[in-house]
Amino acid sequence: MKSNNFEKVQKHRNFFALLAVAVGIAGFALLLHAKEFDMPPDTETLKPGPGVESAAMCTACHSPDYLATQPPMPRTFWKAEVTKMIEKYGAPIPTNQVDAITDYLVATYGKKETTKTAAK
């Protein structure tokens, strides 16, 4: 009886070892056939303005085209977005650049706020 159980265990071990090898080979084959994609060239550049050098850090992950397609948003939105990129996605932006980037985004891509709205 003991040897029968031992043989079953050995068969299961052999099966899973073979399965692991097969999965590894299949994964390696997929890597060999991975496709590379050429991204289209950017059609936009960052608009000139104070803080454009700081905002250029954003282009490590985002195309200037991406900014150009965003609707005009207020300061609270842009500051929250910059902060989210740093805290949630690990953007390599020094925290002392958040205000400079936010100022740039508001001035060049932001929603024009009225005096009443800006005072709040």
C-alpha positions in Angstrom: 0.0 0.0 0.0 2.8 2.4 0.9 4.6 1.9 -2.3 1.4 2.5 -4.3 1.0 5.9 -2.6 4.6 6.7 -3.2 4.2 5.9 -6.9 1.2 8.2 -7.1 3.0 11.0 -5.4 6.0 10.5 -7.8 3.7 10.6 -10.8 2.1 13.8 -9.6 5.5 15.4 -9.0 6.7 14.3 -12.4 3.5 15.6 -14.0 3.9 19.0 -12.4 7.6 19.2 -13.2 6.8 18.5 -16.8 4.0 21.1 -16.7 6.4 23.7 -15.3 9.0 23.0 -18.0 6.3 23.2 -20.7 5.0 26.5 -19.4 8.5 27.8 -19.2 9.2 26.8 -22.8 5.9 28.3 -24.0 6.7 31.6 -22.2 10.2 31.7 -23.8 8.7 31.0 -27.2 6.3 34.0 -26.7 9.3 36.2 -25.8 11.0 35.2 -29.0 8.0 36.2 -31.1 7.3 39.5 -29.2 6.6 42.3 -31.6 8.1 45.8 -31.4 6.0 48.8 -32.2 7.2 52.1 -33.5 5.2 54.9 -32.0 4.1 57.7 -34.2 6.1 60.9 -33.9 4.8 63.6 -31.7 2.9 66.3 -33.5 2.8 68.7 -30.6 5.5 70.3 -28.4 5.1 71.8 -25.0 3.8 75.4 -25.3 6.4 77.9 -24.2 5.9 79.6 -20.9 7.3 79.9 -17.4 7.9 76.4 -15.9 8.1 74.6 -19.3 11.5 73.1 -18.2 9.8 71.6 -15.1 6.9 70.4 -17.1 9.3 68.7 -19.6 9.8 66.0 -16.9 6.2 64.9 -17.6 7.2 63.9 -21.2 9.2 61.0 -19.8 5.8 59.2 -19.7 3.4 61.5 -21.5 3.6 62.8 -25.1 3.0 66.5 -25.5 0.1 65.4 -27.7 -1.5 64.0 -24.6 -1.5 67.4 -22.9 -2.8 69.1 -26.0 -5.9 66.9 -26.0 -6.9 67.5 -22.4 -9.8 69.8 -21.8 -9.0 73.1 -19.9 -9.1 72.2 -16.2 -8.7 74.4 -13.1 -5.7 74.5 -10.8 -7.1 72.0 -8.3 -7.4 69.4 -11.1 -3.8 69.9 -12.4 -2.3 69.9 -8.9 -4.1 66.7 -8.1 -3.0 65.1 -11.3 0.7 66.0 -10.8 0.5 64.7 -7.2 -1.2 61.5 -8.3 1.5 60.9 -10.9 4.2 61.1 -8.2 2.4 59.2 -5.4 0.4 56.5 -7.3 2.5 56.0 -10.4 6.0 56.8 -9.1 6.7 59.6 -11.6 10.4 60.7 -11.1 9.4 64.3 -10.3 10.9 66.0 -7.2 8.1 67.3 -4.9 9.6 70.8 -5.0 8.7 70.9 -8.7 4.9 70.2 -8.2 4.0 73.9 -7.9 6.1 74.9 -10.9 4.5 72.2 -13.1 1.1 73.0 -11.8 1.6 76.7 -12.5 2.7 75.9 -16.1 -0.2 73.5 -16.7 -2.7 76.0 -15.4 -1.2 78.9 -17.5 -0.9 77.0 -20.7 -3.5 74.2 -20.6 -5.8 75.4 -17.7 -9.2 76.7 -17.4 -9.4 80.4 -17.2 -10.8 81.2 -13.8 -12.9 84.3 -13.1 -11.9 86.5 -10.2 -14.8 85.1 -8.1 -13.8 81.5 -8.8 -10.1 82.2 -8.2 -10.8 83.8 -4.8 -12.3 80.6 -3.4 
